[in-house]
Amino acid sequence: MSTYAPINENYMVGEDSSAEFFSPVLDLRKPLRAINYQVYWAEGVSGLMVWEATIYSPSEDLWEQIVNCEGIELEMGPTGGHAIISLTGVWLTVGFVRMRWDPIDSGSAGLVDVAIRIVPI
């Protein structure tokens, strides 16, 4: 039996990399196989995208970096680029997930786009 895994190419579009920003919060209280992010950044973008999670309600603001041997993060350099980050089985341990963008010392300029694919069980 095949499983339909919707793709949202407009999950985040044209985010300004010069200031901190957050992705929409994903509610993981229902089982899923994986969350896949494809991040694309323009020339001039410099900083770190960090994946965070919480078990508590997002309104409690108790976010922690997701760690799977090492912290899950993507360093984005000034020449532009793209990468795919896959989170598998994360719903087993946390209730909510988001991404946080940290620019490097106001030296970041350019836009960030993110597509997302959520694969149900």
C-alpha positions as CSV (number, residue, x, y, z in Angstrom):
1,M,0.0,0.0,0.0
2,S,1.4,3.4,-1.0
3,T,1.3,6.4,1.3
4,Y,0.7,9.9,0.0
5,A,3.3,12.4,1.3
6,P,2.2,15.9,0.6
7,I,4.8,18.5,-0.4
8,N,4.5,22.2,0.5
9,E,6.9,24.1,-1.7
10,N,5.6,27.4,-0.1
11,Y,6.2,26.4,3.5
12,M,8.5,29.4,4.0
13,V,9.1,31.8,1.1
14,G,11.3,34.9,1.0
15,E,12.4,35.0,4.6
16,D,14.8,37.9,5.3
17,S,18.1,36.4,6.6
18,S,19.3,39.6,8.2
19,A,17.2,39.0,11.4
20,E,16.3,36.0,13.5
21,F,13.1,34.2,12.3
22,F,11.2,31.0,13.1
23,S,9.3,28.5,11.0
24,P,5.7,27.6,11.6
25,V,5.4,25.1,14.5
26,L,4.6,21.5,13.5
27,D,2.4,19.5,15.8
28,L,3.8,16.0,16.0
29,R,1.2,14.5,18.4
30,K,0.1,12.2,15.5
31,P,2.5,9.5,14.3
32,L,4.5,10.1,11.1
33,R,7.5,8.5,9.4
34,A,9.5,11.6,8.6
35,I,9.6,15.4,8.1
36,N,11.8,16.4,5.2
37,Y,12.9,20.0,4.7
38,Q,14.6,21.4,1.6
39,V,16.3,24.7,2.4
40,Y,17.4,27.0,-0.4
41,W,19.3,30.2,0.3
42,A,20.5,33.1,-1.9
43,E,23.9,34.5,-2.2
44,G,24.8,36.7,0.7
45,V,23.0,34.6,3.3
46,S,25.2,33.7,6.3
47,G,24.0,32.0,9.5
48,L,22.8,28.9,11.2
49,M,19.4,27.2,10.8
50,V,18.7,25.2,14.0
51,W,15.9,22.6,14.4
52,E,14.2,22.8,17.8
53,A,11.6,20.8,19.7
54,T,9.5,20.8,22.8
55,I,7.3,18.4,24.6
56,Y,5.4,21.2,26.3
57,S,2.9,23.4,24.6
58,P,4.7,25.9,22.3
59,S,3.2,28.7,24.3
60,E,5.5,27.7,27.2
61,D,8.5,28.7,25.1
62,L,10.6,25.8,26.3
63,W,12.4,25.0,23.0
64,E,15.5,22.8,22.9
65,Q,17.8,22.0,20.0
66,I,17.0,18.6,18.5
67,V,20.0,16.3,19.1
68,N,20.6,13.0,17.2
69,C,24.2,12.2,18.1
70,E,24.9,15.9,17.3
71,G,22.6,19.0,17.2
72,I,20.6,19.2,14.0
73,E,21.6,22.4,12.3
74,L,22.5,23.7,8.9
75,E,25.3,26.3,8.4
76,M,24.5,28.4,5.5
77,G,27.3,30.3,3.7
78,P,27.5,33.4,1.6
79,T,27.7,31.8,-1.8
80,G,24.2,30.5,-1.7
81,G,23.1,26.8,-1.8
82,H,20.5,24.2,-0.9
83,A,20.3,21.2,1.4
84,I,17.8,18.5,2.5
85,I,17.4,17.8,6.2
86,S,15.3,14.7,7.2
87,L,13.9,14.1,10.7
88,T,12.8,10.5,11.1
89,G,10.9,9.2,14.1
90,V,11.1,12.5,15.9
91,W,7.4,12.3,16.8
92,L,8.3,9.4,19.2
93,T,10.2,11.8,21.5
94,V,8.7,15.3,21.2
95,G,5.4,17.0,20.6
96,F,6.3,20.0,18.5
97,V,9.1,21.1,16.1
98,R,10.2,24.3,14.5
99,M,13.3,25.9,12.9
100,R,15.1,28.9,14.2
101,W,17.3,31.1,12.0
102,D,20.3,32.8,13.6
103,P,22.1,35.3,11.2
104,I,25.8,35.8,11.7
105,D,26.5,39.2,13.3
106,S,24.2,41.2,11.0
107,G,26.4,40.2,8.1
108,S,23.6,38.2,6.4
109,A,21.7,39.6,3.5
110,G,19.4,37.7,1.1
111,L,16.4,35.4,1.2
112,V,15.7,31.9,2.5
113,D,13.0,29.5,1.1
114,V,12.0,26.2,2.6
115,A,9.9,23.4,1.2
116,I,8.6,20.6,3.4
117,R,7.4,17.1,2.9
118,I,5.6,15.2,5.7
119,V,5.6,11.4,5.3
120,P,2.7,9.8,7.3
121,I,2.8,6.3,8.6
